[in-house]
């Protein structure tokens, strides 16, 4: 019997995440159950994913009675800019979308973030459906309602909270991913284990990137994130824990000008820096960083970057978690238990150095 799992996310506007192979072929009838009064939709996808799956999704939506069109933007984090959002607005206008119609984000995290932001701001908000096609987006960015775009000075600095009305995760779409973007996605699964579940982390230690386990790992990973988001939808407390590794990871991506290193890879390095620094400060259980380093290596992910502590610190100062002269960073007490640690910006460089010199 094939794997099928539905996770109900109980946010202000609740929705389901359905994990099931082949679900792209039936996406239209599933959307129809959620949005029976809609008549039109625009499928937003990038130039890598659209040729693979957009026609099948469009056919399923049309079979369900919707008038569907496709908007394609150039693939890559470097295109996560306002100019692409304007193109989506124009596509929505050409398709004559009303407030009862919807957009579909078909692709990875960049597509989901941008389509969600366009949906959140077009006509002051229209529904959108997430159909994530990467390990990273299925396990993280498609759930939780964070949307946004990058500016030259930092990542995701413009955005809004806008929950999807449905998330459809089809593991069949992962078969077309380059291996690097399979392992990249495991960065977020590892993060969820680090902050909330020693059992999930151990499962990754035992199976690494075994794709026969991906649906079980995805279900566990999403359940963790869904629980956090339900308890703190707008990131005023517990949801900050989901940023473990991200402050340093985003800084590394910025230093690299968003090329040459994938998001999950940067987050993995960021997690390792924070674990080492936490151990050096006596805040994290000894041996935690060694386990994280080992699992990153087993998943084929890098454990170092080419940037100095000074470069990473400078980039991190523009992070959204900064509050005046202090910054909230996420540390581990041990695998499966995390906490928010407030650090003075003046002390951040020394802290990062401890995480890189260990």
Residue pairs with C-beta under 8 A, 6 or more apart in sequence:
2 20
2 21
2 22
3 19
3 20
3 21
3 171
3 215
3 216
3 219
4 18
4 19
4 20
5 18
5 19
5 20
5 215
5 219
6 16
6 17
6 18
6 19
7 16
7 17
7 19
7 219
7 222
7 223
7 226
8 14
8 15
8 16
8 17
8 226
9 15
9 16
9 17
9 143
9 163
9 226
9 229
9 230
10 226
10 230
11 145
11 163
11 229
11 230
11 233
12 163
12 233
13 163
13 165
15 34
15 163
15 164
15 165
15 166
15 167
16 166
16 167
17 142
17 143
17 167
17 169
17 222
17 226
18 30
18 166
18 167
18 168
18 169
19 138
19 169
19 171
19 215
19 218
19 219
19 222
20 168
20 169
20 170
21 170
21 171
21 172
21 215
22 170
22 172
23 30
23 168
23 169
23 170
24 53
24 56
24 57
24 60
24 131
24 168
24 170
24 172
24 173
25 56
25 60
26 60
27 57
27 60
27 61
27 129
27 131
27 168
28 60
28 61
28 62
28 63
28 64
28 65
28 66
29 60
29 63
29 64
30 166
30 168
31 41
31 61
31 64
31 66
31 102
31 104
31 129
31 166
32 64
32 65
32 66
34 129
34 165
34 166
35 100
35 102
35 127
35 165
37 100
38 66
38 100
38 101
38 102
38 127
39 65
39 66
39 67
39 100
39 101
40 66
40 67
40 68
40 95
40 96
40 97
40 98
40 101
41 61
41 66
41 67
41 68
41 69
41 95
41 97
41 101
41 102
41 103
41 104
42 68
42 69
42 70
42 71
42 88
42 91
42 92
42 95
42 97
42 103
42 104
43 54
43 57
43 58
43 61
43 68
43 69
43 70
43 71
43 103
43 104
43 106
44 71
44 73
44 88
44 91
44 103
44 104
44 105
44 106
44 107
44 111
44 114
44 115
44 118
45 53
45 54
45 70
45 71
45 72
45 73
45 106
45 107
45 111
46 72
46 73
46 74
46 75
46 76
46 79
46 107
46 108
46 110
46 111
47 72
47 73
47 74
47 75
48 75
48 107
49 75
49 106
49 107
49 108
49 111
49 133
50 70
50 72
50 106
50 107
52 133
52 173
52 176
53 106
53 131
53 133
53 173
54 70
54 72
54 106
57 68
57 104
57 106
57 131
58 68
58 69
58 70
61 68
61 104
62 68
67 95
69 91
69 94
69 95
71 87
71 88
71 91
73 79
73 84
73 87
73 88
73 114
74 84
75 110
76 110
76 258
77 110
77 150
77 253
77 258
77 259
77 263
78 257
78 258
78 259
79 110
80 110
80 113
80 114
80 149
80 150
80 258
81 149
81 150
82 149
82 158
84 114
84 149
85 114
85 117
85 118
85 121
85 149
88 103
88 114
88 115
88 118
88 122
89 118
89 122
92 103
92 118
92 122
92 126
95 101
97 103
97 122
97 123
97 126
98 123
98 126
99 123
99 125
99 126
100 126
101 126
101 127
102 119
102 126
102 127
102 128
102 129
102 165
103 115
103 118
103 119
103 122
103 126
103 127
103 128
103 129
104 115
104 128
104 129
104 131
105 111
105 112
105 114
105 115
105 116
105 128
105 129
105 130
105 131
105 132
105 142
105 164
106 131
106 133
107 131
107 132
107 133
107 134
107 137
108 132
108 133
108 134
108 136
108 137
108 141
108 181
109 132
109 134
109 136
109 137
109 140
109 141
109 142
109 263
111 137
112 130
112 132
112 137
112 141
112 142
112 147
113 141
113 146
113 147
113 148
113 149
113 156
113 159
114 147
114 149
115 128
115 147
116 128
116 130
116 145
116 146
116 147
116 162
116 164
117 147
117 148
117 149
117 158
117 159
117 160
117 162
119 125
119 126
119 127
119 128
119 147
119 162
120 147
120 160
120 161
120 162
121 160
125 162
127 164
127 165
128 162
128 164
128 165
129 164
129 165
129 166
129 167
129 168
130 137
130 142
130 143
130 164
130 166
130 167
130 168
131 167
131 168
131 170
132 138
132 141
132 142
132 167
132 169
133 170
133 173
133 174
134 173
134 174
134 177
134 181
134 185
135 174
135 177
135 181
135 182
135 184
135 185
135 186
135 188
135 189
135 214
135 218
135 264
136 181
136 184
136 185
136 187
136 188
136 263
136 264
137 185
138 169
138 171
138 174
138 185
138 218
138 222
139 185
139 188
139 189
139 192
139 217
139 218
139 221
139 222
139 225
140 188
140 191
140 192
140 221
140 225
142 164
142 167
142 169
143 167
143 222
143 225
143 226
143 229
144 163
144 225
144 229
144 239
144 242
145 161
145 162
145 163
145 164
145 229
145 233
146 156
146 159
146 161
147 159
147 160
147 161
147 162
148 156
148 157
148 158
148 159
148 160
149 156
149 158
149 159
150 156
150 157
150 158
150 258
151 157
151 158
153 318
154 250
154 254
154 315
154 318
154 319
154 320
155 250
155 253
155 254
155 258
156 250
156 320
157 318
157 320
161 233
161 234
163 233
169 218
169 222
171 211
171 214
171 215
171 218
174 182
174 211
174 214
179 300
180 262
180 300
181 262
182 209
182 211
183 209
183 264
183 265
183 299
183 300
183 301
184 262
184 263
184 264
184 265
184 301
185 264
186 204
186 208
186 209
186 264
186 299
186 301
187 245
187 263
187 264
187 265
187 266
187 267
187 268
187 271
187 301
188 221
188 264
188 267
189 200
189 204
189 217
189 218
189 221
190 201
190 204
190 268
190 271
190 292
190 295
190 296
190 299
191 242
191 244
191 245
191 267
191 271
192 200
192 220
192 221
192 224
192 225
193 199
193 200
193 201
193 202
193 203
193 204
193 221
193 335
193 336
194 201
194 244
194 245
194 271
194 292
194 332
194 335
194 336
194 338
195 224
195 241
195 242
195 244
195 330
195 332
195 336
195 337
195 338
196 224
196 227
196 228
196 241
196 336
196 338
197 220
197 224
197 336
198 334
198 335
198 336
199 336
200 217
200 220
200 221
200 224
201 291
201 295
201 335
201 336
203 213
203 216
203 217
203 220
204 217
204 295
204 299
205 291
205 294
205 295
205 298
207 213
207 217
208 295
208 298
208 299
209 299
209 300
225 242
228 238
228 239
228 241
228 242
229 239
231 238
231 239
232 238
232 239
232 240
233 239
240 321
240 328
240 330
240 340
241 330
241 338
241 339
241 340
243 321
243 330
244 271
244 274
244 330
244 331
244 332
244 338
245 267
245 268
245 269
245 270
245 271
245 272
245 273
245 274
245 330
246 267
246 270
246 330
247 270
247 316
247 319
247 321
247 327
247 329
247 330
248 266
248 269
248 270
248 273
248 274
248 312
248 316
248 352
248 355
249 263
249 266
249 267
249 268
249 269
249 270
249 271
250 266
250 270
250 315
250 316
250 319
251 270
251 312
251 313
251 315
251 316
251 319
252 261
252 266
252 269
252 270
252 305
252 307
252 312
252 315
253 261
253 263
253 266
254 315
254 318
255 305
255 307
255 311
255 312
255 315
256 266
256 305
256 307
261 302
261 305
264 301
265 301
265 302
266 305
268 296
268 301
268 302
268 303
269 302
269 303
269 304
269 305
271 292
272 289
272 292
272 293
272 296
272 303
272 355
273 312
273 352
273 355
273 356
274 329
274 330
274 331
274 332
274 355
275 284
275 288
275 289
275 292
275 331
275 332
275 355
276 289
276 354
276 355
276 356
276 358
277 331
277 351
277 352
277 354
277 355
277 358
278 284
278 288
278 289
278 331
278 332
278 355
279 285
279 286
279 288
279 289
279 358
280 354
280 355
280 358
281 351
281 354
283 331
283 333
283 341
284 331
284 332
284 333
284 334
285 332
285 333
285 334
285 335
288 332
288 334
288 335
289 358
291 335
292 335
293 303
296 302
296 303
297 303
305 312
309 349
309 352
309 353
309 356
310 349
312 352
313 348
313 349
313 352
316 327
316 348
316 352
317 345
317 348
319 327
321 327
321 328
321 329
322 345
325 344
325 345
325 346
326 342
326 343
326 344
326 345
327 342
327 343
327 345
327 348
328 340
328 341
328 342
329 340
329 341
329 343
330 338
330 339
330 340
330 341
331 338
331 339
331 341
332 338
332 339
333 339
343 351
